[in-house]
């Protein structure tokens, strides 16, 4: 018998303090949570139910889609299209927005999501996850357009991620701090296990794909070199390097024990005309909202990610996030450059 607070209880309690709350938002979050439970089940039973491997199709970014990517996307749509809370959805896996079909009632919110982040790791059994963000639909939401989704990250109503690891966790913010919930498989409920998560302001851990070093801009090269120089270098501290290549797992580690995660701009991306690696609407904005709410910082290198004005549905940006003092140091190096 558990005696912890369930995620549903937690959201209802939190919404009680909001004037004019109708229960609409609580129900929407519940549908998102249901989708994540289904995906968790699929991830955990992947090989047994024939959902691993490649689907032989490519998504809008030209990446080969895994079967689980496609299935997770369908789960998210099916869980969230019918209840009347949303005007439309947008997913990293779909070229265009998904307006709620006319046979269902439409609501006042928009949902963006990356249904299975880090899916290249799935076949090697490394943690993957789901990232989502909730926005209000301008104009009440009868006929949502792509433009309605192009809101700065500061406008997010809520953001969260589910981590499908040794245990399944849901980490959530509604702009009032960050809380972590663990799925109790026996009762099928997420239970509050990590209240008021805070990122330590200082850290001696950084995560970056060092194989791209030759393509980085000078401020990032300078920062990483100082970390590598360790005790003998100008920082006088030894640093550890981590790289999982699954953003959900990287951010979760930082939320749990501090650190800084970098997918910076590089000349290789610039040559391809890409503005960065990670998608602003599906990855960078929700994760930046969570990280800032936990006391951390999140920048492109030169500016705060949450203040960016999105220009397109699948826009990419460089991302540097984590422990506040390290992020501010990296920002200052960009400003000096």
C-alpha positions as CSV (number, residue, x, y, z in Angstrom):
1,X,0.0,0.0,0.0
2,X,1.5,3.4,-1.0
3,X,0.8,6.5,0.9
4,X,2.4,9.0,-1.5
5,X,0.7,11.7,-3.5
6,X,-0.3,10.6,-7.0
7,X,0.4,12.7,-10.0
8,X,-3.3,13.3,-10.5
9,X,-3.8,14.4,-6.9
10,X,-0.8,16.7,-7.2
11,X,-2.1,18.4,-10.3
12,X,-5.6,18.8,-8.9
13,X,-4.1,20.3,-5.7
14,X,-1.9,22.7,-7.7
15,X,-4.8,23.8,-9.9
16,X,-7.0,24.6,-6.9
17,X,-4.8,27.6,-6.2
18,X,-5.4,29.0,-9.7
19,X,-8.3,31.4,-10.1
20,X,-10.7,30.3,-12.8
21,X,-9.2,26.8,-13.2
22,X,-11.9,24.6,-14.9
23,X,-10.3,21.1,-14.6
24,X,-9.6,21.2,-18.3
25,X,-5.9,21.4,-17.9
26,X,-5.8,18.7,-15.3
27,X,-7.7,16.4,-17.6
28,X,-5.3,17.2,-20.5
29,X,-2.3,16.4,-18.3
30,X,-4.0,13.1,-17.4
31,X,-4.3,12.2,-21.0
32,X,-0.6,13.0,-21.6
33,X,0.3,10.8,-18.6
34,X,-1.8,8.0,-20.0
35,X,0.1,8.2,-23.3
36,X,3.4,8.0,-21.5
37,X,2.3,4.9,-19.5
38,X,1.4,3.2,-22.8
39,X,4.7,4.1,-24.3
40,X,6.5,3.0,-21.2
41,X,4.9,-0.4,-21.6
42,X,5.9,-0.6,-25.2
43,X,9.5,0.4,-24.5
44,X,9.8,-2.2,-21.7
45,X,8.3,-5.0,-23.8
46,X,9.8,-3.8,-27.1
47,X,11.6,-7.0,-28.3
48,X,8.8,-9.2,-27.1
49,X,6.0,-7.5,-29.0
50,X,7.9,-6.9,-32.2
51,X,8.2,-3.1,-32.0
52,X,12.0,-2.7,-32.2
53,X,14.0,-2.1,-35.3
54,X,13.5,0.4,-38.2
55,X,10.2,1.2,-39.9
56,X,11.9,1.9,-43.2
57,X,10.4,5.4,-43.4
58,X,12.0,8.7,-42.7
59,X,10.6,11.6,-40.6
60,X,10.6,15.2,-41.6
61,X,14.3,15.5,-40.6
62,X,15.3,12.7,-42.9
63,X,16.1,10.4,-40.0
64,X,15.1,6.7,-40.3
65,X,12.2,6.2,-38.0
66,X,12.2,3.3,-35.6
67,X,9.0,1.4,-35.3
68,X,8.6,2.6,-31.8
69,X,8.9,6.3,-32.9
70,X,5.9,5.8,-35.2
71,X,3.9,3.9,-32.6
72,X,4.7,6.4,-29.9
73,X,3.5,9.2,-32.1
74,X,0.2,7.3,-32.8
75,X,-0.2,6.7,-29.0
76,X,0.1,10.4,-28.3
77,X,-2.4,11.4,-30.9
78,X,-4.9,8.7,-30.0
79,X,-4.7,9.5,-26.3
80,X,-5.1,13.3,-26.7
81,X,-7.3,13.9,-29.8
82,X,-10.8,12.9,-28.4
83,X,-11.3,14.6,-25.0
84,X,-11.9,18.2,-26.2
85,X,-8.9,19.9,-24.5
86,X,-6.8,20.6,-27.6
87,X,-7.1,22.6,-30.7
88,X,-4.2,20.9,-32.4
89,X,-0.9,19.0,-31.9
90,X,2.5,19.2,-33.4
91,X,5.1,16.4,-33.2
92,X,8.8,16.1,-34.2
93,X,7.6,13.0,-36.2
94,X,5.1,14.8,-38.4
95,X,5.7,17.4,-41.1
96,X,2.7,19.5,-40.4
97,X,0.4,20.2,-37.4
98,X,-2.3,17.8,-36.5
99,X,-5.6,19.7,-36.1
100,X,-8.1,17.9,-33.9
101,X,-10.5,16.0,-36.3
102,X,-13.9,17.6,-36.7
103,X,-15.7,14.6,-35.1
104,X,-14.2,15.6,-31.8
105,X,-14.7,18.7,-29.7
106,X,-11.9,21.3,-29.8
107,X,-10.3,22.9,-26.8
108,X,-8.1,25.9,-25.9
109,X,-4.7,24.2,-25.7
110,X,-1.9,23.2,-28.0
111,X,0.4,20.2,-27.4
112,X,3.8,19.7,-28.9
113,X,5.9,16.6,-28.3
114,X,8.9,14.4,-29.2
115,X,7.2,11.0,-28.7
116,X,10.4,9.0,-28.3
117,X,13.6,11.1,-27.7
118,X,16.9,9.3,-28.0
119,X,15.3,6.5,-30.0
120,X,18.6,5.6,-31.7
121,X,19.5,4.2,-28.3
122,X,16.5,1.9,-28.0
123,X,18.1,-1.2,-29.6
124,X,21.1,-0.9,-27.2
125,X,18.8,-0.7,-24.1
126,X,19.8,2.9,-23.1
127,X,17.2,5.1,-21.5
128,X,14.8,6.9,-23.9
129,X,12.0,9.3,-23.1
130,X,9.1,11.5,-24.2
131,X,9.2,15.3,-24.1
132,X,6.1,17.5,-24.2
133,X,5.0,21.1,-23.9
134,X,1.5,22.7,-23.5
135,X,0.6,26.1,-24.9
136,X,-2.6,28.1,-25.0
137,X,-4.1,28.4,-28.4
138,X,-4.4,32.1,-29.4
139,X,-7.9,33.1,-30.3
140,X,-9.6,30.2,-28.4
141,X,-8.6,27.5,-30.8
142,X,-11.4,26.8,-33.3
143,X,-9.1,26.7,-36.3
144,X,-5.5,26.3,-35.2
145,X,-2.8,27.1,-37.7
146,X,1.0,26.5,-37.7
147,X,1.5,30.1,-36.7
148,X,-0.4,29.5,-33.4
149,X,2.4,27.1,-32.3
150,X,5.2,29.7,-32.9
151,X,5.2,31.1,-29.4
152,X,8.2,31.9,-27.3
153,X,9.1,29.3,-24.6
154,X,8.1,31.8,-21.9
155,X,4.5,31.3,-23.0
156,X,4.4,27.6,-22.1
157,X,1.7,26.6,-19.6
158,X,3.4,23.3,-18.7
159,X,6.3,21.1,-19.8
160,X,7.5,17.7,-18.9
161,X,9.3,14.6,-19.8
162,X,8.9,10.9,-19.2
163,X,12.0,8.8,-18.7
164,X,11.8,5.1,-19.6
165,X,14.8,3.8,-17.6
166,X,15.2,1.1,-14.9
167,X,12.1,2.8,-13.5
168,X,9.7,5.0,-15.4
169,X,9.6,8.6,-14.2
170,X,7.6,11.7,-15.1
171,X,9.2,15.1,-14.4
172,X,6.8,18.1,-14.7
173,X,6.6,21.9,-14.3
174,X,3.6,24.1,-14.6
175,X,5.7,27.2,-13.8
176,X,5.8,26.6,-10.1
177,X,9.0,24.6,-9.6
178,X,9.8,21.1,-10.8
179,X,8.5,17.8,-9.4
180,X,9.4,14.2,-10.2
181,X,7.1,11.2,-10.1
182,X,7.9,7.5,-10.3
183,X,5.5,4.9,-11.9
184,X,4.4,2.4,-9.4
185,X,3.9,-0.6,-11.7
186,X,1.7,-2.4,-9.1
187,X,-1.0,0.2,-9.1
188,X,-0.2,1.9,-12.5
189,X,0.1,5.3,-10.9
190,X,2.8,7.9,-10.9
191,X,3.8,8.7,-7.2
192,X,5.6,11.9,-6.1
193,X,9.1,10.8,-5.3
194,X,11.2,13.9,-6.1
195,X,9.5,17.0,-4.8
196,X,10.9,20.5,-5.7
197,X,13.9,19.3,-7.8
198,X,16.8,21.8,-7.8
199,X,19.9,21.9,-10.0
200,X,23.0,22.7,-8.0
201,X,24.4,26.0,-9.2
202,X,28.0,24.6,-9.3
203,X,29.2,21.5,-11.0
204,X,32.2,19.6,-12.1
205,X,30.5,17.5,-14.8
206,X,29.9,18.4,-18.4
207,X,28.2,16.5,-21.3
208,X,29.2,17.1,-24.9
209,X,29.9,15.0,-28.0
210,X,33.7,15.7,-28.0
211,X,34.1,14.1,-31.5
212,X,32.7,17.4,-32.9
213,X,35.4,19.5,-31.2
214,X,37.1,20.6,-34.4
215,X,33.8,22.2,-35.6
216,X,32.9,24.1,-32.4
217,X,33.0,27.9,-32.0
218,X,35.9,29.4,-30.0
219,X,33.9,30.0,-26.7
220,X,32.9,26.4,-26.5
221,X,36.4,25.1,-27.3
222,X,37.7,27.4,-24.6
223,X,35.3,26.2,-22.0
224,X,35.7,22.5,-22.7
225,X,39.5,22.9,-22.9
226,X,39.5,24.5,-19.4
227,X,37.5,21.5,-18.1
228,X,39.9,19.1,-19.7
229,X,42.9,20.9,-18.2
230,X,41.6,20.0,-14.8
231,X,43.4,20.9,-11.6
232,X,46.5,22.0,-13.5
233,X,44.5,24.4,-15.6
234,X,43.0,27.9,-15.0
235,X,39.9,26.4,-13.3
236,X,42.0,24.5,-10.7
237,X,39.3,21.8,-10.7
238,X,39.0,18.3,-12.2
239,X,35.9,17.7,-14.3
240,X,34.1,14.6,-15.4
241,X,32.7,14.2,-18.9
242,X,29.5,12.4,-19.7
243,X,27.7,11.7,-23.0
244,X,24.6,9.5,-23.3
245,X,23.2,10.9,-26.6
246,X,19.6,10.9,-25.2
247,X,18.5,14.4,-24.1
248,X,16.0,13.1,-21.6
249,X,18.6,11.0,-19.8
250,X,21.1,13.9,-19.9
251,X,18.7,16.5,-18.5
252,X,17.5,14.0,-15.9
253,X,21.0,13.5,-14.6
254,X,21.6,17.2,-14.4
255,X,18.3,17.7,-12.5
256,X,19.3,14.9,-10.1
257,X,22.9,15.9,-9.4
258,X,23.9,19.0,-11.5
259,X,26.1,19.3,-14.6
260,X,26.0,21.1,-17.9
261,X,24.8,19.7,-21.2
262,X,25.9,21.2,-24.5
263,X,24.9,20.6,-28.1
264,X,26.5,23.8,-29.4
265,X,26.5,25.4,-32.8
266,X,29.2,24.1,-35.0
267,X,30.6,24.8,-38.5
268,X,29.3,21.4,-39.8
269,X,25.7,22.4,-39.0
270,X,26.2,25.9,-40.4
271,X,27.5,24.4,-43.7
272,X,24.2,22.5,-43.9
273,X,22.2,25.6,-43.2
274,X,21.0,24.2,-39.8
275,X,20.5,26.5,-36.9
276,X,21.5,23.8,-34.5
277,X,20.8,20.1,-33.7
278,X,17.9,20.1,-31.2
279,X,14.3,21.2,-32.1
280,X,13.1,24.4,-30.4
281,X,9.5,23.4,-30.0
282,X,9.8,19.8,-29.1
283,X,13.1,19.6,-27.1
284,X,14.8,22.9,-26.4
285,X,11.8,24.9,-25.1
286,X,10.2,22.3,-22.8
287,X,13.6,21.3,-21.4
288,X,14.7,24.9,-20.9
289,X,11.4,25.6,-19.0
290,X,12.1,22.6,-16.7
291,X,15.7,23.5,-16.2
292,X,15.0,27.2,-15.4
293,X,12.2,26.2,-13.0
294,X,14.8,24.0,-11.2
295,X,17.2,26.9,-10.8
296,X,19.4,26.2,-13.8
297,X,20.1,28.2,-17.0
298,X,19.5,27.4,-20.7
299,X,21.0,29.4,-23.6
300,X,21.9,29.0,-27.3
301,X,25.3,30.3,-26.4
302,X,24.4,33.9,-26.8
303,X,20.8,34.2,-25.7
304,X,18.2,32.7,-23.4
305,X,16.4,29.9,-25.3
306,X,12.9,30.7,-23.7
307,X,13.0,34.2,-25.2
308,X,13.5,33.0,-28.8
309,X,10.7,33.8,-31.3
310,X,10.2,30.5,-33.2
311,X,10.1,31.0,-37.0
312,X,9.1,27.5,-38.1
313,X,7.6,24.3,-36.7
314,X,10.8,22.2,-36.9
315,X,13.3,25.0,-36.2
316,X,16.6,23.8,-34.6
317,X,18.7,25.7,-32.1
318,X,22.0,25.1,-30.3
319,X,21.4,24.2,-26.6
320,X,23.6,24.8,-23.5
321,X,21.8,24.1,-20.3
322,X,22.3,23.0,-16.7
323,X,24.0,24.4,-13.5
324,X,23.5,28.1,-13.5
325,X,27.1,29.3,-12.8
326,X,28.6,27.1,-15.6
327,X,25.9,28.3,-18.1
328,X,26.7,31.9,-17.1
329,X,30.4,31.3,-17.6
330,X,29.8,29.9,-21.1
331,X,27.5,32.8,-21.9
332,X,30.2,35.3,-20.8
333,X,32.8,33.5,-23.1
334,X,30.4,34.0,-26.0
335,X,29.9,37.7,-25.1
336,X,33.7,38.2,-25.0
337,X,34.3,36.4,-28.3
